[in-house]
């Protein structure tokens, strides 16, 4: 059960790990400030400004770097946590931020690809900036957690199951 309280009739805590402090104009997820944006509109506009391929590269680089930074911060805050615990905590940030419900499938063989699945994803495009927005962050985070260079490939969206998928592979 998630704890929350109300101020002025408004629910302010989304869970014990996210706080929507409307009186301060803040959204905090695991203590880090976030800004709610229309990611779909942002990605579509970026695609139209610079083209689909360039937009993919821009967003990939931004999100990959942010994933690495977030994983580094989480490792520093939780030095005794296992890889599985860290991945679960990172997946929880997707739920709290509205990205969707993320499942990370780590293979038994470290040479095999890592499967990322996001149910009810906030973005569903498989080309352009939106393709990279949710999944490149995971490539960066897992690069840090596994201490090896990884990249994103084979992004697809299954409309019938509302499922965005991608593979994270060694570079």
Phi and psi in radians as a Rosetta constraint file:
Dihedral C 1 N 2 CA 2 C 2 CIRCULARHARMONIC -1.605 0.35
Dihedral N 2 CA 2 C 2 N 3 CIRCULARHARMONIC 2.332 0.35
Dihedral C 2 N 3 CA 3 C 3 CIRCULARHARMONIC -1.443 0.35
Dihedral N 3 CA 3 C 3 N 4 CIRCULARHARMONIC 2.469 0.35
Dihedral C 3 N 4 CA 4 C 4 CIRCULARHARMONIC -2.669 0.35
Dihedral N 4 CA 4 C 4 N 5 CIRCULARHARMONIC 2.829 0.35
Dihedral C 4 N 5 CA 5 C 5 CIRCULARHARMONIC -2.377 0.35
Dihedral N 5 CA 5 C 5 N 6 CIRCULARHARMONIC 2.941 0.35
Dihedral C 5 N 6 CA 6 C 6 CIRCULARHARMONIC -2.091 0.35
Dihedral N 6 CA 6 C 6 N 7 CIRCULARHARMONIC 2.578 0.35
Dihedral C 6 N 7 CA 7 C 7 CIRCULARHARMONIC -2.283 0.35
Dihedral N 7 CA 7 C 7 N 8 CIRCULARHARMONIC 2.159 0.35
Dihedral C 7 N 8 CA 8 C 8 CIRCULARHARMONIC 1.061 0.35
Dihedral N 8 CA 8 C 8 N 9 CIRCULARHARMONIC 0.528 0.35
Dihedral C 8 N 9 CA 9 C 9 CIRCULARHARMONIC 1.460 0.35
Dihedral N 9 CA 9 C 9 N 10 CIRCULARHARMONIC -0.042 0.35
Dihedral C 9 N 10 CA 10 C 10 CIRCULARHARMONIC -1.788 0.35
Dihedral N 10 CA 10 C 10 N 11 CIRCULARHARMONIC 2.401 0.35
Dihedral C 10 N 11 CA 11 C 11 CIRCULARHARMONIC -1.312 0.35
Dihedral N 11 CA 11 C 11 N 12 CIRCULARHARMONIC 2.219 0.35
Dihedral C 11 N 12 CA 12 C 12 CIRCULARHARMONIC -1.945 0.35
Dihedral N 12 CA 12 C 12 N 13 CIRCULARHARMONIC -0.519 0.35
Dihedral C 12 N 13 CA 13 C 13 CIRCULARHARMONIC -1.703 0.35
Dihedral N 13 CA 13 C 13 N 14 CIRCULARHARMONIC 2.134 0.35
Dihedral C 13 N 14 CA 14 C 14 CIRCULARHARMONIC -1.366 0.35
Dihedral N 14 CA 14 C 14 N 15 CIRCULARHARMONIC -0.548 0.35
Dihedral C 14 N 15 CA 15 C 15 CIRCULARHARMONIC -2.910 0.35
Dihedral N 15 CA 15 C 15 N 16 CIRCULARHARMONIC -3.069 0.35
Dihedral C 15 N 16 CA 16 C 16 CIRCULARHARMONIC -1.207 0.35
Dihedral N 16 CA 16 C 16 N 17 CIRCULARHARMONIC -0.191 0.35
Dihedral C 16 N 17 CA 17 C 17 CIRCULARHARMONIC -1.966 0.35
Dihedral N 17 CA 17 C 17 N 18 CIRCULARHARMONIC -0.030 0.35
Dihedral C 17 N 18 CA 18 C 18 CIRCULARHARMONIC -2.404 0.35
Dihedral N 18 CA 18 C 18 N 19 CIRCULARHARMONIC 2.458 0.35
Dihedral C 18 N 19 CA 19 C 19 CIRCULARHARMONIC -2.325 0.35
Dihedral N 19 CA 19 C 19 N 20 CIRCULARHARMONIC 2.192 0.35
Dihedral C 19 N 20 CA 20 C 20 CIRCULARHARMONIC -1.824 0.35
Dihedral N 20 CA 20 C 20 N 21 CIRCULARHARMONIC 1.693 0.35
Dihedral C 20 N 21 CA 21 C 21 CIRCULARHARMONIC -1.704 0.35
Dihedral N 21 CA 21 C 21 N 22 CIRCULARHARMONIC 1.502 0.35
Dihedral C 21 N 22 CA 22 C 22 CIRCULARHARMONIC -1.135 0.35
Dihedral N 22 CA 22 C 22 N 23 CIRCULARHARMONIC -0.547 0.35
Dihedral C 22 N 23 CA 23 C 23 CIRCULARHARMONIC -1.168 0.35
Dihedral N 23 CA 23 C 23 N 24 CIRCULARHARMONIC -0.429 0.35
Dihedral C 23 N 24 CA 24 C 24 CIRCULARHARMONIC -1.767 0.35
Dihedral N 24 CA 24 C 24 N 25 CIRCULARHARMONIC -0.201 0.35
Dihedral C 24 N 25 CA 25 C 25 CIRCULARHARMONIC 1.254 0.35
Dihedral N 25 CA 25 C 25 N 26 CIRCULARHARMONIC 0.698 0.35
Dihedral C 25 N 26 CA 26 C 26 CIRCULARHARMONIC -2.225 0.35
Dihedral N 26 CA 26 C 26 N 27 CIRCULARHARMONIC 2.481 0.35
Dihedral C 26 N 27 CA 27 C 27 CIRCULARHARMONIC -2.096 0.35
Dihedral N 27 CA 27 C 27 N 28 CIRCULARHARMONIC 2.002 0.35
Dihedral C 27 N 28 CA 28 C 28 CIRCULARHARMONIC -1.965 0.35
Dihedral N 28 CA 28 C 28 N 29 CIRCULARHARMONIC 2.244 0.35
Dihedral C 28 N 29 CA 29 C 29 CIRCULARHARMONIC -2.111 0.35
Dihedral N 29 CA 29 C 29 N 30 CIRCULARHARMONIC 2.045 0.35
Dihedral C 29 N 30 CA 30 C 30 CIRCULARHARMONIC 0.886 0.35
Dihedral N 30 CA 30 C 30 N 31 CIRCULARHARMONIC 0.705 0.35
Dihedral C 30 N 31 CA 31 C 31 CIRCULARHARMONIC 1.409 0.35
Dihedral N 31 CA 31 C 31 N 32 CIRCULARHARMONIC -0.048 0.35
Dihedral C 31 N 32 CA 32 C 32 CIRCULARHARMONIC -1.829 0.35
Dihedral N 32 CA 32 C 32 N 33 CIRCULARHARMONIC 2.311 0.35
Dihedral C 32 N 33 CA 33 C 33 CIRCULARHARMONIC -1.281 0.35
Dihedral N 33 CA 33 C 33 N 34 CIRCULARHARMONIC 2.367 0.35
Dihedral C 33 N 34 CA 34 C 34 CIRCULARHARMONIC -2.187 0.35
Dihedral N 34 CA 34 C 34 N 35 CIRCULARHARMONIC 2.800 0.35
Dihedral C 34 N 35 CA 35 C 35 CIRCULARHARMONIC -2.155 0.35
Dihedral N 35 CA 35 C 35 N 36 CIRCULARHARMONIC 2.182 0.35
Dihedral C 35 N 36 CA 36 C 36 CIRCULARHARMONIC -1.290 0.35
Dihedral N 36 CA 36 C 36 N 37 CIRCULARHARMONIC 2.218 0.35
Dihedral C 36 N 37 CA 37 C 37 CIRCULARHARMONIC -2.314 0.35
Dihedral N 37 CA 37 C 37 N 38 CIRCULARHARMONIC 2.887 0.35
Dihedral C 37 N 38 CA 38 C 38 CIRCULARHARMONIC -1.533 0.35
Dihedral N 38 CA 38 C 38 N 39 CIRCULARHARMONIC 1.575 0.35
Dihedral C 38 N 39 CA 39 C 39 CIRCULARHARMONIC -1.091 0.35
Dihedral N 39 CA 39 C 39 N 40 CIRCULARHARMONIC -0.621 0.35
Dihedral C 39 N 40 CA 40 C 40 CIRCULARHARMONIC -1.102 0.35
Dihedral N 40 CA 40 C 40 N 41 CIRCULARHARMONIC -0.784 0.35
Dihedral C 40 N 41 CA 41 C 41 CIRCULARHARMONIC -1.148 0.35
Dihedral N 41 CA 41 C 41 N 42 CIRCULARHARMONIC -0.727 0.35
Dihedral C 41 N 42 CA 42 C 42 CIRCULARHARMONIC -1.029 0.35
Dihedral N 42 CA 42 C 42 N 43 CIRCULARHARMONIC -0.855 0.35
Dihedral C 42 N 43 CA 43 C 43 CIRCULARHARMONIC -1.140 0.35
Dihedral N 43 CA 43 C 43 N 44 CIRCULARHARMONIC -0.737 0.35
Dihedral C 43 N 44 CA 44 C 44 CIRCULARHARMONIC -1.100 0.35
Dihedral N 44 CA 44 C 44 N 45 CIRCULARHARMONIC -0.717 0.35
Dihedral C 44 N 45 CA 45 C 45 CIRCULARHARMONIC -1.172 0.35
Dihedral N 45 CA 45 C 45 N 46 CIRCULARHARMONIC -0.736 0.35
Dihedral C 45 N 46 CA 46 C 46 CIRCULARHARMONIC -1.083 0.35
Dihedral N 46 CA 46 C 46 N 47 CIRCULARHARMONIC -0.730 0.35
Dihedral C 46 N 47 CA 47 C 47 CIRCULARHARMONIC -0.999 0.35
Dihedral N 47 CA 47 C 47 N 48 CIRCULARHARMONIC -0.757 0.35
Dihedral C 47 N 48 CA 48 C 48 CIRCULARHARMONIC -1.264 0.35
Dihedral N 48 CA 48 C 48 N 49 CIRCULARHARMONIC -0.503 0.35
Dihedral C 48 N 49 CA 49 C 49 CIRCULARHARMONIC -1.302 0.35
Dihedral N 49 CA 49 C 49 N 50 CIRCULARHARMONIC -0.790 0.35
Dihedral C 49 N 50 CA 50 C 50 CIRCULARHARMONIC -2.114 0.35
Dihedral N 50 CA 50 C 50 N 51 CIRCULARHARMONIC -0.056 0.35
Dihedral C 50 N 51 CA 51 C 51 CIRCULARHARMONIC 1.656 0.35
Dihedral N 51 CA 51 C 51 N 52 CIRCULARHARMONIC 2.729 0.35
Dihedral C 51 N 52 CA 52 C 52 CIRCULARHARMONIC -1.083 0.35
Dihedral N 52 CA 52 C 52 N 53 CIRCULARHARMONIC -0.826 0.35
Dihedral C 52 N 53 CA 53 C 53 CIRCULARHARMONIC -1.153 0.35
Dihedral N 53 CA 53 C 53 N 54 CIRCULARHARMONIC -0.779 0.35
Dihedral C 53 N 54 CA 54 C 54 CIRCULARHARMONIC -1.163 0.35
Dihedral N 54 CA 54 C 54 N 55 CIRCULARHARMONIC -0.693 0.35
Dihedral C 54 N 55 CA 55 C 55 CIRCULARHARMONIC -1.066 0.35
Dihedral N 55 CA 55 C 55 N 56 CIRCULARHARMONIC -0.708 0.35
Dihedral C 55 N 56 CA 56 C 56 CIRCULARHARMONIC -1.024 0.35
Dihedral N 56 CA 56 C 56 N 57 CIRCULARHARMONIC -0.802 0.35
Dihedral C 56 N 57 CA 57 C 57 CIRCULARHARMONIC -1.117 0.35
Dihedral N 57 CA 57 C 57 N 58 CIRCULARHARMONIC -0.768 0.35
Dihedral C 57 N 58 CA 58 C 58 CIRCULARHARMONIC -1.069 0.35
Dihedral N 58 CA 58 C 58 N 59 CIRCULARHARMONIC -0.932 0.35
Dihedral C 58 N 59 CA 59 C 59 CIRCULARHARMONIC -1.162 0.35
Dihedral N 59 CA 59 C 59 N 60 CIRCULARHARMONIC -0.652 0.35
Dihedral C 59 N 60 CA 60 C 60 CIRCULARHARMONIC -1.009 0.35
Dihedral N 60 CA 60 C 60 N 61 CIRCULARHARMONIC -0.840 0.35
Dihedral C 60 N 61 CA 61 C 61 CIRCULARHARMONIC -1.134 0.35
Dihedral N 61 CA 61 C 61 N 62 CIRCULARHARMONIC -0.704 0.35
Dihedral C 61 N 62 CA 62 C 62 CIRCULARHARMONIC -1.135 0.35
Dihedral N 62 CA 62 C 62 N 63 CIRCULARHARMONIC -0.931 0.35
Dihedral C 62 N 63 CA 63 C 63 CIRCULARHARMONIC -1.190 0.35
Dihedral N 63 CA 63 C 63 N 64 CIRCULARHARMONIC -0.658 0.35
Dihedral C 63 N 64 CA 64 C 64 CIRCULARHARMONIC -1.021 0.35
Dihedral N 64 CA 64 C 64 N 65 CIRCULARHARMONIC -0.826 0.35
Dihedral C 64 N 65 CA 65 C 65 CIRCULARHARMONIC -1.091 0.35
Dihedral N 65 CA 65 C 65 N 66 CIRCULARHARMONIC -0.774 0.35
Dihedral C 65 N 66 CA 66 C 66 CIRCULARHARMONIC -1.100 0.35
Dihedral N 66 CA 66 C 66 N 67 CIRCULARHARMONIC -0.683 0.35
Dihedral C 66 N 67 CA 67 C 67 CIRCULARHARMONIC -1.057 0.35
Dihedral N 67 CA 67 C 67 N 68 CIRCULARHARMONIC -0.760 0.35
Dihedral C 67 N 68 CA 68 C 68 CIRCULARHARMONIC -1.090 0.35
Dihedral N 68 CA 68 C 68 N 69 CIRCULARHARMONIC -0.782 0.35
Dihedral C 68 N 69 CA 69 C 69 CIRCULARHARMONIC -1.114 0.35
Dihedral N 69 CA 69 C 69 N 70 CIRCULARHARMONIC -0.764 0.35
Dihedral C 69 N 70 CA 70 C 70 CIRCULARHARMONIC -1.130 0.35
Dihedral N 70 CA 70 C 70 N 71 CIRCULARHARMONIC -0.711 0.35
Dihedral C 70 N 71 CA 71 C 71 CIRCULARHARMONIC -1.170 0.35
Dihedral N 71 CA 71 C 71 N 72 CIRCULARHARMONIC -0.687 0.35
Dihedral C 71 N 72 CA 72 C 72 CIRCULARHARMONIC -1.091 0.35
Dihedral N 72 CA 72 C 72 N 73 CIRCULARHARMONIC -0.775 0.35
Dihedral C 72 N 73 CA 73 C 73 CIRCULARHARMONIC -1.091 0.35
Dihedral N 73 CA 73 C 73 N 74 CIRCULARHARMONIC -0.764 0.35
Dihedral C 73 N 74 CA 74 C 74 CIRCULARHARMONIC -1.127 0.35
Dihedral N 74 CA 74 C 74 N 75 CIRCULARHARMONIC -0.739 0.35
Dihedral C 74 N 75 CA 75 C 75 CIRCULARHARMONIC -1.065 0.35
Dihedral N 75 CA 75 C 75 N 76 CIRCULARHARMONIC -0.714 0.35
Dihedral C 75 N 76 CA 76 C 76 CIRCULARHARMONIC -1.161 0.35
Dihedral N 76 CA 76 C 76 N 77 CIRCULARHARMONIC -0.652 0.35
Dihedral C 76 N 77 CA 77 C 77 CIRCULARHARMONIC -1.318 0.35
Dihedral N 77 CA 77 C 77 N 78 CIRCULARHARMONIC -0.452 0.35
Dihedral C 77 N 78 CA 78 C 78 CIRCULARHARMONIC -2.313 0.35
Dihedral N 78 CA 78 C 78 N 79 CIRCULARHARMONIC 1.118 0.35
Dihedral C 78 N 79 CA 79 C 79 CIRCULARHARMONIC -1.115 0.35
Dihedral N 79 CA 79 C 79 N 80 CIRCULARHARMONIC -0.356 0.35
Dihedral C 79 N 80 CA 80 C 80 CIRCULARHARMONIC -1.693 0.35
Dihedral N 80 CA 80 C 80 N 81 CIRCULARHARMONIC 0.013 0.35
Dihedral C 80 N 81 CA 81 C 81 CIRCULARHARMONIC -1.307 0.35
Dihedral N 81 CA 81 C 81 N 82 CIRCULARHARMONIC 2.551 0.35
Dihedral C 81 N 82 CA 82 C 82 CIRCULARHARMONIC -1.343 0.35
Dihedral N 82 CA 82 C 82 N 83 CIRCULARHARMONIC 2.912 0.35
Dihedral C 82 N 83 CA 83 C 83 CIRCULARHARMONIC -0.999 0.35
Dihedral N 83 CA 83 C 83 N 84 CIRCULARHARMONIC -0.780 0.35
Dihedral C 83 N 84 CA 84 C 84 CIRCULARHARMONIC -1.059 0.35
Dihedral N 84 CA 84 C 84 N 85 CIRCULARHARMONIC -0.762 0.35
Dihedral C 84 N 85 CA 85 C 85 CIRCULARHARMONIC -1.118 0.35
Dihedral N 85 CA 85 C 85 N 86 CIRCULARHARMONIC -0.703 0.35
Dihedral C 85 N 86 CA 86 C 86 CIRCULARHARMONIC -1.155 0.35
Dihedral N 86 CA 86 C 86 N 87 CIRCULARHARMONIC -0.746 0.35
Dihedral C 86 N 87 CA 87 C 87 CIRCULARHARMONIC -1.112 0.35
Dihedral N 87 CA 87 C 87 N 88 CIRCULARHARMONIC -0.728 0.35
Dihedral C 87 N 88 CA 88 C 88 CIRCULARHARMONIC -1.083 0.35
Dihedral N 88 CA 88 C 88 N 89 CIRCULARHARMONIC -0.688 0.35
Dihedral C 88 N 89 CA 89 C 89 CIRCULARHARMONIC -1.153 0.35
Dihedral N 89 CA 89 C 89 N 90 CIRCULARHARMONIC -0.716 0.35
Dihedral C 89 N 90 CA 90 C 90 CIRCULARHARMONIC -1.157 0.35
Dihedral N 90 CA 90 C 90 N 91 CIRCULARHARMONIC -0.678 0.35
Dihedral C 90 N 91 CA 91 C 91 CIRCULARHARMONIC -1.095 0.35
Dihedral N 91 CA 91 C 91 N 92 CIRCULARHARMONIC -0.592 0.35
Dihedral C 91 N 92 CA 92 C 92 CIRCULARHARMONIC -1.120 0.35
Dihedral N 92 CA 92 C 92 N 93 CIRCULARHARMONIC -0.584 0.35
Dihedral C 92 N 93 CA 93 C 93 CIRCULARHARMONIC -1.124 0.35
Dihedral N 93 CA 93 C 93 N 94 CIRCULARHARMONIC -0.578 0.35
Dihedral C 93 N 94 CA 94 C 94 CIRCULARHARMONIC -1.080 0.35
Dihedral N 94 CA 94 C 94 N 95 CIRCULARHARMONIC -0.789 0.35
Dihedral C 94 N 95 CA 95 C 95 CIRCULARHARMONIC -1.087 0.35
Dihedral N 95 CA 95 C 95 N 96 CIRCULARHARMONIC -0.797 0.35
Dihedral C 95 N 96 CA 96 C 96 CIRCULARHARMONIC -1.175 0.35
Dihedral N 96 CA 96 C 96 N 97 CIRCULARHARMONIC -0.546 0.35
Dihedral C 96 N 97 CA 97 C 97 CIRCULARHARMONIC -1.556 0.35
Dihedral N 97 CA 97 C 97 N 98 CIRCULARHARMONIC -0.123 0.35
Dihedral C 97 N 98 CA 98 C 98 CIRCULARHARMONIC 1.613 0.35
Dihedral N 98 CA 98 C 98 N 99 CIRCULARHARMONIC 0.142 0.35
Dihedral C 98 N 99 CA 99 C 99 CIRCULARHARMONIC -1.212 0.35
Dihedral N 99 CA 99 C 99 N 100 CIRCULARHARMONIC -0.533 0.35
Dihedral C 99 N 100 CA 100 C 100 CIRCULARHARMONIC 2.337 0.35
Dihedral N 100 CA 100 C 100 N 101 CIRCULARHARMONIC -2.949 0.35
Dihedral C 100 N 101 CA 101 C 101 CIRCULARHARMONIC -1.783 0.35
Dihedral N 101 CA 101 C 101 N 102 CIRCULARHARMONIC 1.907 0.35
Dihedral C 101 N 102 CA 102 C 102 CIRCULARHARMONIC -1.713 0.35
Dihedral N 102 CA 102 C 102 N 103 CIRCULARHARMONIC 2.391 0.35
Dihedral C 102 N 103 CA 103 C 103 CIRCULARHARMONIC -2.156 0.35
Dihedral N 103 CA 103 C 103 N 104 CIRCULARHARMONIC 2.230 0.35
Dihedral C 103 N 104 CA 104 C 104 CIRCULARHARMONIC -1.969 0.35
Dihedral N 104 CA 104 C 104 N 105 CIRCULARHARMONIC 2.160 0.35
Dihedral C 104 N 105 CA 105 C 105 CIRCULARHARMONIC -1.891 0.35
Dihedral N 105 CA 105 C 105 N 106 CIRCULARHARMONIC 1.823 0.35
Dihedral C 105 N 106 CA 106 C 106 CIRCULARHARMONIC -1.494 0.35
Dihedral N 106 CA 106 C 106 N 107 CIRCULARHARMONIC 2.253 0.35
Dihedral C 106 N 107 CA 107 C 107 CIRCULARHARMONIC -1.336 0.35
Dihedral N 107 CA 107 C 107 N 108 CIRCULARHARMONIC 2.747 0.35
Dihedral C 107 N 108 CA 108 C 108 CIRCULARHARMONIC -1.168 0.35
Dihedral N 108 CA 108 C 108 N 109 CIRCULARHARMONIC -0.692 0.35
Dihedral C 108 N 109 CA 109 C 109 CIRCULARHARMONIC -1.577 0.35
Dihedral N 109 CA 109 C 109 N 110 CIRCULARHARMONIC 2.048 0.35
Dihedral C 109 N 110 CA 110 C 110 CIRCULARHARMONIC -1.090 0.35
Dihedral N 110 CA 110 C 110 N 111 CIRCULARHARMONIC -0.262 0.35
Dihedral C 110 N 111 CA 111 C 111 CIRCULARHARMONIC -1.418 0.35
Dihedral N 111 CA 111 C 111 N 112 CIRCULARHARMONIC -0.322 0.35
Dihedral C 111 N 112 CA 112 C 112 CIRCULARHARMONIC -1.350 0.35
Dihedral N 112 CA 112 C 112 N 113 CIRCULARHARMONIC 2.826 0.35
Dihedral C 112 N 113 CA 113 C 113 CIRCULARHARMONIC -1.307 0.35
Dihedral N 113 CA 113 C 113 N 114 CIRCULARHARMONIC 2.712 0.35
Dihedral C 113 N 114 CA 114 C 114 CIRCULARHARMONIC -1.716 0.35
Dihedral N 114 CA 114 C 114 N 115 CIRCULARHARMONIC 2.301 0.35
Dihedral C 114 N 115 CA 115 C 115 CIRCULARHARMONIC -1.693 0.35
Dihedral N 115 CA 115 C 115 N 116 CIRCULARHARMONIC 2.280 0.35
Dihedral C 115 N 116 CA 116 C 116 CIRCULARHARMONIC -2.035 0.35
Dihedral N 116 CA 116 C 116 N 117 CIRCULARHARMONIC 2.208 0.35
Dihedral C 116 N 117 CA 117 C 117 CIRCULARHARMONIC -2.222 0.35
Dihedral N 117 CA 117 C 117 N 118 CIRCULARHARMONIC 2.295 0.35
Dihedral C 117 N 118 CA 118 C 118 CIRCULARHARMONIC -2.127 0.35
Dihedral N 118 CA 118 C 118 N 119 CIRCULARHARMONIC 1.938 0.35
Dihedral C 118 N 119 CA 119 C 119 CIRCULARHARMONIC -1.445 0.35
Dihedral N 119 CA 119 C 119 N 120 CIRCULARHARMONIC 2.433 0.35
Dihedral C 119 N 120 CA 120 C 120 CIRCULARHARMONIC 0.958 0.35
Dihedral N 120 CA 120 C 120 N 121 CIRCULARHARMONIC 0.921 0.35
Dihedral C 120 N 121 CA 121 C 121 CIRCULARHARMONIC -1.194 0.35
Dihedral N 121 CA 121 C 121 N 122 CIRCULARHARMONIC 2.561 0.35
Dihedral C 121 N 122 CA 122 C 122 CIRCULARHARMONIC -1.195 0.35
Dihedral N 122 CA 122 C 122 N 123 CIRCULARHARMONIC -0.382 0.35
Dihedral C 122 N 123 CA 123 C 123 CIRCULARHARMONIC -2.345 0.35
Dihedral N 123 CA 123 C 123 N 124 CIRCULARHARMONIC 2.491 0.35
Dihedral C 123 N 124 CA 124 C 124 CIRCULARHARMONIC -2.179 0.35
Dihedral N 124 CA 124 C 124 N 125 CIRCULARHARMONIC -0.072 0.35
Dihedral C 124 N 125 CA 125 C 125 CIRCULARHARMONIC -1.174 0.35
Dihedral N 125 CA 125 C 125 N 126 CIRCULARHARMONIC 2.526 0.35
Dihedral C 125 N 126 CA 126 C 126 CIRCULARHARMONIC -1.953 0.35
Dihedral N 126 CA 126 C 126 N 127 CIRCULARHARMONIC 0.319 0.35
Dihedral C 126 N 127 CA 127 C 127 CIRCULARHARMONIC -2.566 0.35
Dihedral N 127 CA 127 C 127 N 128 CIRCULARHARMONIC 2.683 0.35
Dihedral C 127 N 128 CA 128 C 128 CIRCULARHARMONIC 1.413 0.35
Dihedral N 128 CA 128 C 128 N 129 CIRCULARHARMONIC -2.875 0.35
Dihedral C 128 N 129 CA 129 C 129 CIRCULARHARMONIC -1.025 0.35
Dihedral N 129 CA 129 C 129 N 130 CIRCULARHARMONIC -0.693 0.35
Dihedral C 129 N 130 CA 130 C 130 CIRCULARHARMONIC -1.094 0.35
Dihedral N 130 CA 130 C 130 N 131 CIRCULARHARMONIC -0.560 0.35
Dihedral C 130 N 131 CA 131 C 131 CIRCULARHARMONIC -1.016 0.35
Dihedral N 131 CA 131 C 131 N 132 CIRCULARHARMONIC -0.669 0.35
Dihedral C 131 N 132 CA 132 C 132 CIRCULARHARMONIC -1.593 0.35
Dihedral N 132 CA 132 C 132 N 133 CIRCULARHARMONIC -0.367 0.35
Dihedral C 132 N 133 CA 133 C 133 CIRCULARHARMONIC -0.984 0.35
Dihedral N 133 CA 133 C 133 N 134 CIRCULARHARMONIC -0.800 0.35
Dihedral C 133 N 134 CA 134 C 134 CIRCULARHARMONIC -1.602 0.35
Dihedral N 134 CA 134 C 134 N 135 CIRCULARHARMONIC -0.591 0.35
Dihedral C 134 N 135 CA 135 C 135 CIRCULARHARMONIC -1.649 0.35
Dihedral N 135 CA 135 C 135 N 136 CIRCULARHARMONIC -0.508 0.35
Dihedral C 135 N 136 CA 136 C 136 CIRCULARHARMONIC -1.136 0.35
Dihedral N 136 CA 136 C 136 N 137 CIRCULARHARMONIC -0.549 0.35
Dihedral C 136 N 137 CA 137 C 137 CIRCULARHARMONIC -1.015 0.35
Dihedral N 137 CA 137 C 137 N 138 CIRCULARHARMONIC -0.733 0.35
Dihedral C 137 N 138 CA 138 C 138 CIRCULARHARMONIC -1.156 0.35
Dihedral N 138 CA 138 C 138 N 139 CIRCULARHARMONIC -0.648 0.35
Dihedral C 138 N 139 CA 139 C 139 CIRCULARHARMONIC -1.063 0.35
Dihedral N 139 CA 139 C 139 N 140 CIRCULARHARMONIC -0.728 0.35
Dihedral C 139 N 140 CA 140 C 140 CIRCULARHARMONIC -1.182 0.35
Dihedral N 140 CA 140 C 140 N 141 CIRCULARHARMONIC -0.809 0.35
Dihedral C 140 N 141 CA 141 C 141 CIRCULARHARMONIC -1.067 0.35
Dihedral N 141 CA 141 C 141 N 142 CIRCULARHARMONIC -0.776 0.35
Dihedral C 141 N 142 CA 142 C 142 CIRCULARHARMONIC -1.261 0.35
Dihedral N 142 CA 142 C 142 N 143 CIRCULARHARMONIC -0.492 0.35
Dihedral C 142 N 143 CA 143 C 143 CIRCULARHARMONIC -1.020 0.35
Dihedral N 143 CA 143 C 143 N 144 CIRCULARHARMONIC -0.765 0.35
Dihedral C 143 N 144 CA 144 C 144 CIRCULARHARMONIC -1.214 0.35
Dihedral N 144 CA 144 C 144 N 145 CIRCULARHARMONIC -0.849 0.35
Dihedral C 144 N 145 CA 145 C 145 CIRCULARHARMONIC -1.157 0.35
Dihedral N 145 CA 145 C 145 N 146 CIRCULARHARMONIC -0.591 0.35
Dihedral C 145 N 146 CA 146 C 146 CIRCULARHARMONIC -1.706 0.35
Dihedral N 146 CA 146 C 146 N 147 CIRCULARHARMONIC -0.087 0.35
Dihedral C 146 N 147 CA 147 C 147 CIRCULARHARMONIC 0.945 0.35
Dihedral N 147 CA 147 C 147 N 148 CIRCULARHARMONIC 0.804 0.35
Dihedral C 147 N 148 CA 148 C 148 CIRCULARHARMONIC -2.667 0.35
Dihedral N 148 CA 148 C 148 N 149 CIRCULARHARMONIC 2.617 0.35
Dihedral C 148 N 149 CA 149 C 149 CIRCULARHARMONIC -1.264 0.35
Dihedral N 149 CA 149 C 149 N 150 CIRCULARHARMONIC 2.136 0.35
Dihedral C 149 N 150 CA 150 C 150 CIRCULARHARMONIC -2.175 0.35
Dihedral N 150 CA 150 C 150 N 151 CIRCULARHARMONIC 2.792 0.35
Dihedral C 150 N 151 CA 151 C 151 CIRCULARHARMONIC -2.532 0.35
Dihedral N 151 CA 151 C 151 N 152 CIRCULARHARMONIC 2.921 0.35
Dihedral C 151 N 152 CA 152 C 152 CIRCULARHARMONIC -1.698 0.35
Dihedral N 152 CA 152 C 152 N 153 CIRCULARHARMONIC 2.447 0.35
Dihedral C 152 N 153 CA 153 C 153 CIRCULARHARMONIC -2.657 0.35
Dihedral N 153 CA 153 C 153 N 154 CIRCULARHARMONIC 2.926 0.35
Dihedral C 153 N 154 CA 154 C 154 CIRCULARHARMONIC 0.909 0.35
Dihedral N 154 CA 154 C 154 N 155 CIRCULARHARMONIC 0.957 0.35
Dihedral C 154 N 155 CA 155 C 155 CIRCULARHARMONIC -1.405 0.35
Dihedral N 155 CA 155 C 155 N 156 CIRCULARHARMONIC 2.301 0.35
Dihedral C 155 N 156 CA 156 C 156 CIRCULARHARMONIC -2.525 0.35
Dihedral N 156 CA 156 C 156 N 157 CIRCULARHARMONIC 2.765 0.35
Dihedral C 156 N 157 CA 157 C 157 CIRCULARHARMONIC -2.212 0.35
Dihedral N 157 CA 157 C 157 N 158 CIRCULARHARMONIC 2.206 0.35
Dihedral C 157 N 158 CA 158 C 158 CIRCULARHARMONIC -1.767 0.35
Dihedral N 158 CA 158 C 158 N 159 CIRCULARHARMONIC 1.754 0.35
Dihedral C 158 N 159 CA 159 C 159 CIRCULARHARMONIC -1.112 0.35
Dihedral N 159 CA 159 C 159 N 160 CIRCULARHARMONIC -0.706 0.35
Dihedral C 159 N 160 CA 160 C 160 CIRCULARHARMONIC -1.035 0.35
Dihedral N 160 CA 160 C 160 N 161 CIRCULARHARMONIC -0.627 0.35
Dihedral C 160 N 161 CA 161 C 161 CIRCULARHARMONIC -1.810 0.35
Dihedral N 161 CA 161 C 161 N 162 CIRCULARHARMONIC 0.035 0.35
Dihedral C 161 N 162 CA 162 C 162 CIRCULARHARMONIC 0.853 0.35
Dihedral N 162 CA 162 C 162 N 163 CIRCULARHARMONIC 0.993 0.35
Dihedral C 162 N 163 CA 163 C 163 CIRCULARHARMONIC -2.313 0.35
Dihedral N 163 CA 163 C 163 N 164 CIRCULARHARMONIC 2.106 0.35
Dihedral C 163 N 164 CA 164 C 164 CIRCULARHARMONIC -1.691 0.35
Dihedral N 164 CA 164 C 164 N 165 CIRCULARHARMONIC 2.302 0.35
Dihedral C 164 N 165 CA 165 C 165 CIRCULARHARMONIC -2.282 0.35
Dihedral N 165 CA 165 C 165 N 166 CIRCULARHARMONIC 2.663 0.35
Dihedral C 165 N 166 CA 166 C 166 CIRCULARHARMONIC -2.768 0.35
Dihedral N 166 CA 166 C 166 N 167 CIRCULARHARMONIC 2.825 0.35
Dihedral C 166 N 167 CA 167 C 167 CIRCULARHARMONIC -1.972 0.35
Dihedral N 167 CA 167 C 167 N 168 CIRCULARHARMONIC 2.484 0.35
Dihedral C 167 N 168 CA 168 C 168 CIRCULARHARMONIC -1.898 0.35
Dihedral N 168 CA 168 C 168 N 169 CIRCULARHARMONIC 2.128 0.35
Dihedral C 168 N 169 CA 169 C 169 CIRCULARHARMONIC -2.215 0.35
Dihedral N 169 CA 169 C 169 N 170 CIRCULARHARMONIC 2.783 0.35
Dihedral C 169 N 170 CA 170 C 170 CIRCULARHARMONIC -1.148 0.35
Dihedral N 170 CA 170 C 170 N 171 CIRCULARHARMONIC 2.505 0.35
